[in-house]
Structure formats: structure tokens, C-alpha cells
Amino acid sequence: MNITSSALLAGGKSIRMGRDKCLIEVDGIPMWRRQLDLLLSISPEVFVVAPHRPEWLPQTISWTQDAVQNAGPIGGLAAALSRAAQGNILVLAVDMPAMTNAFLNKMLLMADRDGGIVPQIGGRYEPLCAIYPGNAMSVVKDRIFIKREYSLQALLNCLIRSGVMRSFPVPPSESSLFHNLNFPSDCMPQFHSWKRTG
């Protein structure tokens, strides 16, 4: 699939972590830098979505404001889709530092055949590491502005039922790629060398 752009979602409040998780270092590299470099390696355009332009964001990288404030990640997704217009967009959360170039490229190949795609582990989708087609925007707007429904799981159910996207099962050997960091204790099992900055 030819994606027009990639969006790094970095708008979480990091309340459970106790400080900005974007600045947490994994193997000596801040998470924002790891994820940004990952997207830049596969995408012609990369931008960051957050409520405000982050202080750590390089001037060479553009920023887009969340479409809806205090609505959770669906507000960031709506902003990313609006920025991408009718193109396909790869969305990645800032707090999945185990994600790899190989897995993202595998998703791109799968989506090339079937349109938008989202990984699924067990009974839950992984909507913050997915490829969304431009025509998902109308569904997202309906969920946010008409139904006032902010659940990404409910959104993906709707997109899949309507045929806009499809899901695929993540094999157990790759499930650790989706380990996300919410609490300080989350940093320890897979990422022993973590340290916090800022």
C-alpha cells in the first residue's frame, strides 16, 4: 500500500506514568525519537499529533493539533485522518517502543491487498498501530460529533463491519511488540535499561 503519511500520536497526559512518557528513554533513546525514526524510515511524510506542539519536537517535523480536546486518542486519530485527506495513513502511538520496521512493513504489504488494516490480539484491536484509509474519516466524525462515542474499540468494530478496514491476528511471537508503557513498572520487564529524562 502507498501511504501518503504517518502520524505519531503523542497526546497522552501520562497521568499514570507520573511524567511525560515521551521523554522516557529506552536503551538510551527517548521514546519520541525511537518512534519518529521508525516512521521516517518507511514514510514519505511524518507528523506528530498532540494537544500542543511538544517542546521536544524538531522544527523539521510538523505538528497537528488534536481534533477534539480531552477525548482520548480518537481526537488524535481524527486529526491525523483530516491531515491525510483522502490518502492512507499509518498511525503509531508514542508508547510502543518495541515496535519494529519489519512489522510495520508487513502491515503495509497486507493492507496493499485489502485496504485499511488493524492488528488484533485476543479479542482486542490495536488501533494505535494501524493503517487507516481516508474514507474512515466520515465514520470517525460520526462517532465523535454525532454519537459522542470515544471508544476506539467500538470505532474499529464499526469500521470493520462496514468493510472500511479489516483485522488480522497477531501471532504470539509478535505480541510483545505492542507492549505499551503506562506505569513506571511497565518499563521494567522488557526494557531493563530504561531511565527517565526531563
N, C-alpha and C positions, 0 to 999 in steps of 0.2 A: 504494500500500500504506500502511495505517496502521501506523506503527511505534510501539511503546509506549515505547521509549527508545533512546538511543545511548550507546555506550561508547567512550571514548578509551583505547586501550591504551598505557600509558606505563611498562611494567615492564622494559624492556631494561636491561642492565647497562652499555651504552655502552663496552664494553671496547675495541673497535676505534677508536672516536672519541677515547678518552682522557679524556673527561669527560662529564657528564650532557648528552646531546644535547637533552633537553627545554628546556634553557636557551639553546641556540644561537639567535641572532637572525637572522631573515631579513627584510630591509628594515626593520630596527629593532624587530621584534616577536619575542619568544621563541616557539619552535615550539609549546610547550604552549598559549600564548594564542591563536595562529592557529587551531590545530585545535579548541580548545574553542569559540571564537567561531563557527567554521564549523558545528559540530554544534548549537550553541544556536540557530542561525538556521533550522534545519529540524526540530528535535526537541523534543517536549514535556518530555522528561526527559533529562538528560545526566549521566553519572557517569564517574569515572576508575577504571581498573583498574591496580593496581600492587602489588608485594610489600608496600610500606609506604606510608602516606599521605605524598605528596610535600610538602615544605616550601612549594613554590610554589603549591599548590592553594588557591584561595579557600575560605573557610569556607562559602560558599553552595553549593558544589559537593560532592556526596558522593563517597565513595571506597569501592571494593570490593577486597578482597584477592584476589590470585591463588588459584585453587582448588588448584593444585599448585605448590609452590616448585621452582625450578630445572628446570622442564620446558619452558622456552621459551614462546613466545606461545600455545601451546594451553592452558596453565594460565590465562592471562588470558581467553581465549575461553570456557573452561568457566565461569569466574566470571561473565562477562558474561551468558551464557545462563542461568545459575542465578538471577541477579538479575532477569532479564527474565521469568522463569517461562515461561508459555505464549505470551507475546507475541512479536512480531517485533522484532529488534534490529539496528540499524546499527552496525557495528564499524569503527573507523578507527584506524590507527596514528599515533602522535605524530610520526613522522619522515617524513611525506609532505607537506611544506609547499606543494607546487604543486597539491594537490587543490583543487577548486572546488565551490562551491554548485551550479552548473549540472550538473556531472557527478553529484553525489550525488542531486540531484532526478531526473535521468534514470534512475538506478538504481531509485529509488523507483517511478517510473512503470512501468518494465519488470517489477519484482517484483510490482506490483499485479496483473499478468496471470498470472504464473507462479510465485509463491511466492518462496522464497529464491533469491538470485542472487549470483554471484561473477564479477568480470571476469577475462578471460584474455588474456595477451599471449604470443604464440607458443604454446609447449606448457606454459606455467606459469600457474597460477592466481594471483590477487592476493587471498589470503584475509584480509588485514588492511585491506581496503576492500571490505566485502561486507555483504549483508543476510542474516541467519540467522533461520529460523523457529524457534519454540520447540521443535518436535519434533526438532530437530537434537541436542538435549541428550543423548538416550539413546545416540546414535551416538558423541558426543564422550566420554561416560563410559566406553563400551565400549573406545574406543581408548586412553584414559588408564589406567583402573584394571584392565582385564582383559588387554588386549593389550600394555600398556606401550609403545604406539607414539605418538610425539610429533610426527611429521611432519604439517604442515598440508597439504602436497600430497597425501599419502596419505589424510588425512581428507576432503579435498574430493572426491577420486576416489570414496570410499565414499559420501559424501552425494549425489553426482550419480548414481552407479549406482543408488542406492536411490530416486531420484526426489524426494528431500527438497529438493534445490537444482538449479539449472541454471547453466551458464556462458554468457557471451557474449563475443565477440571485441572487444577494444578497438582502434579504428582507429588507424593510425599517427599521425594528427593529435592524438590524446589520450594517447598512451603516455607522454609526458613528465610527465603528472600523477602518475605512480606513481614518479617519481624519489625514492628514499629516501636518507637521509643516514646512512652507516655509518662512513666515514672522513673525516678533515678535507678530503681532496681532493675528496670528493663535493660539498662545499658550493660549489665554485668555478664549475663550468661554467654552471649555470642561475642561481645566486644570487651574483652578484658582490659584493653589498653585505653579505654575511654577516659577523657578528662574534660572538664568544663572550662570555657573561656568567657570573657566578657565581664 
